[in-house]
Amino acid sequence: MSTAAPLTVRDLTVAYGDRPALWDVDLEIVPGRLTAIIGPNGAGKSTLLKAALELIPRVAGTVAFFGRPFTEVRSEIAYVPQRAAVDWDFPTNVLDVALMGTYPG
């Protein structure tokens, strides 16, 4: 098992247009520990994860997964979007949705 932090974020800033959503965020997830990102609606939890996964652009900052940039670990990271991003009329089951996070998009 790697001793590098599963996720390290330094000075992350994300904006939607000219409105900053996150600014100068630092985060380091400790290896081997269960970690939760919690906060009220609109606090930036999803924005943080989407920016880390390069699903939305960053204004500034760096992100590393196990000490490497996302482009190097893309096939090792899974992401299952929130309910708002899922078409609930699409015929699927729980296993299929969980496996969506393993697709190396």
N, C-alpha and C positions, 0 to 999 in steps of 0.2 A: 504494500500500500504506500502511496506517495505521502511524503511528509509536508508537501507544499499545500497551502491553503486551497480548498476546493474553489473558493471564489474570493478574489481580491479586487476591490474597486478603489480607485484613487482619483480624487478631484473631479468626479463625474458631474457634468452639467448637461441637462437636456432641456430643450425648449420646443414648444409647439408654436411655430411662427415666432412672434416677438415676445411670447409669454413663457418665462422660465417655469418648468415643472419641477426640476431638481437642480440644485446648484451646489457645487463643491462637496459632493457626497463621498465619504470614505467608509469602506466596509471591508471587514475581513472575516470570513467564515472559518471557524476553527475546525481542523480535521478531527473526525471522530465524535463530533458533538451534534446533537439535533438542534437546528436553528430555525426560528420562525421569523418572518417579516410581517409585522402586524401594524395596523393603523386604520384610521377612518377612511371612508370612501374619499377619493380625490387626494390622498396623501402622497401618492407616487409609487406605491408598491409595484404595480404592474409596469409602470414606466421604467422603474429601475431594472426589472427583469428583462423587459423588451430591449432596453438599451444595451444591457450586458450581452444579450444574444444577437445584437446587431439587427434586430427587427425594426428598430427606429433609429434615426441618426443621433449621434452625440454631438454636442457643441464642443465639449472638452472632456478630458479625463482618459484614464486607461482602465482596462478590465483584463484580468487574467484568471483562467481556470487551471488550477493545479500548476500555476507558474507559467502558463503558456497562453498565447492569445487565442481567442475563440476560433479563428480560422484553422488553427492546428488541432483543435479538439472537437470540432463540429460534429463528427460522427460518434463522439462519446457522451454528448450532452443531450438530454431529453427535455422537451417542453410541451406541456398540454395546456392550451389556452383556456381562459375563463369561459364561462357559459355564454357570454355575450358574443363570442367569436365562433360559436358552434351553431350549425344549422340543425335544430332539434327535430326537424322533419326527415333528416337523412337517416335511412335504415342502418342502424348500428347497435352494438351492445357495449357493455362496460369494458370487456377485454379489448375490443377494437379501438375504443377511445384511448385506453391506456397505451396500446401499441402505437398509436399515432405519435406519441412522444419519442418513439425510437426511430422514426423515419429520418434519414439523414438529409433533410431539406437543404 
